[in-house]
Amino acid sequence: MLSEGGSFMKGMVVGGVFCLVLSLLGSFSPVTESRTDGNDHHHHHVKAASKDELQQLSDSRLQELNDQLQVYCVVMVQPKSLVYWATALDTWTKHCDKAEFYTSEASKALEAIDLNEKDDWARLRKALKHAYENAGDIRWFFVAQPNTFAIIENLKYLVLTKDPEQPFYLGKAVKSGELEYVELNSGIVLSYEALKRLVNVFQEEEKCPERGRQLWKLSDDKQLAVCLKFTGVFAENGEDVHGKGLFNSKTVDSLISESMKQNPSNVVEGCCSDLAITFSGLSANQMQVMMFGVYRLRPYGHDFHDLLTFFPPEGSDND
């Protein structure tokens, strides 16, 4: 009898745990379900305008687009990444129209917005909410880590003819199970409309919890995609006119090395887009070398015949 009673109790416990797991799985619907309607902006590839498309626009329209286009750079930093933080401050972020560094805790060495938050996802939420509330007339937002190098002029070219009042969520789109998301280490671009929807859904804890789920911990970029999906905003891959990805999760030398093995007869063509926006995983020295190669090294007398010039913010200490 004692043995039978023990088996009965064991069965009750196992059954209870099984029901709990099923219940929690059922509550985790954001990955597979989202609120949608007939007006949702939903596609997966966003390409930069071609030269022919730009030539169809009048000079006044091009200038109007250029004048309106500004980018707010949201750089996520921590005191332990101080050398990358300082290098990003000294290099590519000078070309942002507005750049703010958001830290987990204050540092005496460098100025940043102290969010006083250790959790990655909670910190990213606070940073994005702060950027939204302090953007002024800026309508494009770029989220990056300090070891990412970004060419902001190429980002502006990608979104030049895109309407920020539409919900764009761009970068290097990848898939994890049923969830498509944009990798944070390659940089994330959000339009004003996408960020507005995101900030609004932050208030709905059941859809977009501040601390994530207890049984499984999603990375902050995946959690971002889950919350955006609830608002009808989906991950999109940023590409040039030839379909090449513009956001890279590796360094230039890593991409070239891979191309030398895979495309030995055409290494450059197989490596990267001419209008690449980001490279990631760089050391501080590599970021300085990138700055030299992208902004300072010039072939005398060579003219690329670009239709537009994206000037850095007036008065900025840019290269």
N, C-alpha and C positions, 0 to 999 in steps of 0.2 A: 504493500500500500504506500509505504514511504517513497518507493521508487516511482510509482505511478504519479504520486502527488508532485514529486520533483519534476517529472517530465511535463506535467500539466503547467506548472509555474514557468518552466523554461519556455514552453510553447507560447504562453501568454506574453512573456517579455519579448521574445523574438517577433511575434506578431505585432506587438505595439510599436517596436522600433521600425518594422517594415512599413506600417501605416504612417508613421511620422515622416519617414523618408519620402513616401509617395506624396504626402501632403506638401512637403517643402518643394519637391520637384514641380508639383502642379502650380505652386505660387511663383515659380521662377519663369514666368512667361515672356519677359522682355526680349529674350534672345530669339524666340521664334514667332512672336506676335508683336504687332504694333498698331497704333491707331492710324488709320489711313482714310483718305477721302479722294474724290475724283480730281482734286486740284493738286495732289502731291507731286512734288518735283522729284522724280525717281529714275535715275539712270546711273551707270557705273563708270563711264569714261568721259572725262572732260579734257578737251584739247585746246591748246592755244590757237588763236586766230592765225590763219596763213597770211603771207604777205599780200596775196591777191585780195583776200577779204578786207584787209586794212586799206588797200588802195581804193576800194570802192567807197570808203568813207571820206567825207569832205575834210579839208584841213581844219576847218573850225570845229568839226565834230571830234576829230582826233585830239585836238588841243583841249577841248572840253573834257573828254574822257581822262586825259592825262592830268589835268588840273584837279579833277575830282578824286583821283585814285590815291589813297593814302593807306598805309599799313601800320597797324599797332602790333609790335612784337612782344609776346609774352614769353619770357625766358625763365624756366624753372631751375632754381639753383639751390645748393646746400653748402654750408661752410666747408664740408669735406671736399667739395669740388672747387675750392677757391681759385686754383690756377686756371681752370677752364672758364670760370666766372669772369676773372680779370681779362682773359684773352678774348672772350666774346665781347666784352665791353670795349676792348681796344680795336676790334676788327669789324666784323660784318654788321653788328647792331647799329653802327653809326649811320647806316644807310636806311634804317627804319625811320618812318615819319615820327613814330613815338616808340620808345623801347623801355619796358619796365622789367626789372629783375625781381622775382618773387622767391623768397627764401623760407626755409623751414624754421630758421631761427636767425637772429640778428648777428651780423659780423661787424667788428670794429674796423676792418680793413676796407670794406666796400659798401657802398650805399645800396640798399634794396628795400622792398616792402616786406616787412616781417609778418608772416602769416601765423607764426607761433603754432605750427601744426606739423606733426611728424608723419601722419598717414598720407601717402602719395595722392590718393583719390580725393580725400577731403581738402588737401592743399590745392590741387588743381581746380576743384570747384570754386574755392575762395578766390583764386587768382583770376579765373574767367569772369566771375561775378564782378570783381573789382575793375577789370578791363572794360566790361560792358558799361558799367556805371560811370567810367571816366574817359570814355572814348571821344566825347565831343562829336565832331563831324566825321570821324574816321569810320569807315564801313567794312574794312577787311582786317582780319586778325590772324596772326601767325604764331603758333605755339611751338616752342623748341626747347631742347635741352642744351646745356652749355658746351657740349662736345660736338655739336652739329654746326656745320658751316653753311650759311644760306646766302644766296645771291638774290637780294631783294628785287633788283631790277627785272630779273627773269620771272619772279613771282608776279610782279605787276603786269608783265607782258601776258602771262597765263590768264589772268583775270580781267584784263583790260576791257574786253567787250562783254563781260559777265555782269549781270545785275545783282548787286549785293542785297537787294530786297527779295531775292530768291534764296532758298536755303541751301547754300553750298557747304559741303564738308569734304575737303580735298586733301590728297597727299598720296602716300603709297598704300593703296587699298589691298588688304590681304583677308583671307578667310580662316576662321577657326570654328570648326563645326558648322553650324548654321549662321554664325555671326560674321558679318563683314565689317571690318573696322580699319581705321587709318593708323598706321604705326606712329607712335610718338617720337621714336628715335630718328625718324626721317622728316619730322616736322608735320604739323597739322594746320590747315588753312580753314578758317570759318568765315562765312559772310555774316553781315550784321543780322540778317533774318535767322540764320541757323543759331547764332549765339543768343538771340532774343528768345527763341523757342527753348533753348537749353536752360537759360536762367529761369524761365517760367516753370519748367518741369522740375527744377531743383526743389520747388516748394511741395512737390507731390512725393512724399517719402516712400509710398508703396510702389511707385514706378521707378524712382531714382533715389535710392537710399544713400545717405551721406557716408555711411560706413560700409557699404557693400553687404554681401551676404555672409552669414556666419559659417555655413558648411563649406563653402568654397570662396576663395579670394580671387577676384578678377583683377588683372592689371588695370592701371588707371586709363590707358587708351581703350581697352575693351569696355570698361564701365562707361566711358564717354559715349561709345557707339551704342550701347544698350539704352542709355537715356535719350540720345538723339533719335533712335529708332522709334521710340514711343511717340515722338512728335512728327513723324513722317519724314525724317531727314536720314539719308543713307550715305554710306561711304562711297566716294568716287575717286578713281585713279587719275591723277594729273599727268597728262601726256603732251608731247609735241605733235606737230602735224603729221609726223610719220608713225605715230603710235608708240614712240619710245617713252618710258617712264621718266619723269622729271625729278622725282624725290627718291634719293638713294640712301639705303641704310648702311652703306659701307664707304670706306675712304676711296679716293681716286686711284691710289696705287693698287688697292685690292681689286678694284674693278678692272683696271688695266691688266693686272696679272691673270685674272680669270679670262679676260678676252684673248690674251696671248696664247692660252691653252686651247680655248674653244674656237677662236677665229684668227688663227695665226696669219692668214693672208690679208686680213683687214681688221687690225687690232682696234684702231680708233673708232671705226664705224660700229664695231661690235661692243664697244665699251659703254659709251654714255651719249646722251643727247647734247647737242651743241648749246642748248638752252636749259641745261640742268639747273635745278633750283637748290637742292641740298645734297650734301655728303655728310656722313655721320661716322662717329667713332674716331674722330681725329684727336691727335695729341695737340697740346698747345703750340708746339713748334710747327706742326703740319698746318694748323690754322693760320699762322703767320705766313707760311709759304703760299698757301692758297690766296691770302690777301694780296701778296705780291703778284702772283700769276694772274689773278682776275682783274685787279684794279690798277696796278702800277706798271707792269710790263707792257710796252707798246711797240709795235712795228712802225717805224716812222713813215708817214705818208700813206699808210693803209687806211682805207675808208670802207666801213662795213655797209654803208648806204642804208642804215636803219631809218625807218620812217619817223621814229619818235626818239626822244631822249628823256629818260627818267632822271631828273635831277634830285640829289639828296636834299633833305630838309634845309631850308635857309638858315645859315649860321651854324650848322652842325660841323663837328670836327671830323669830317669824312676824308677818305682817300680818293 
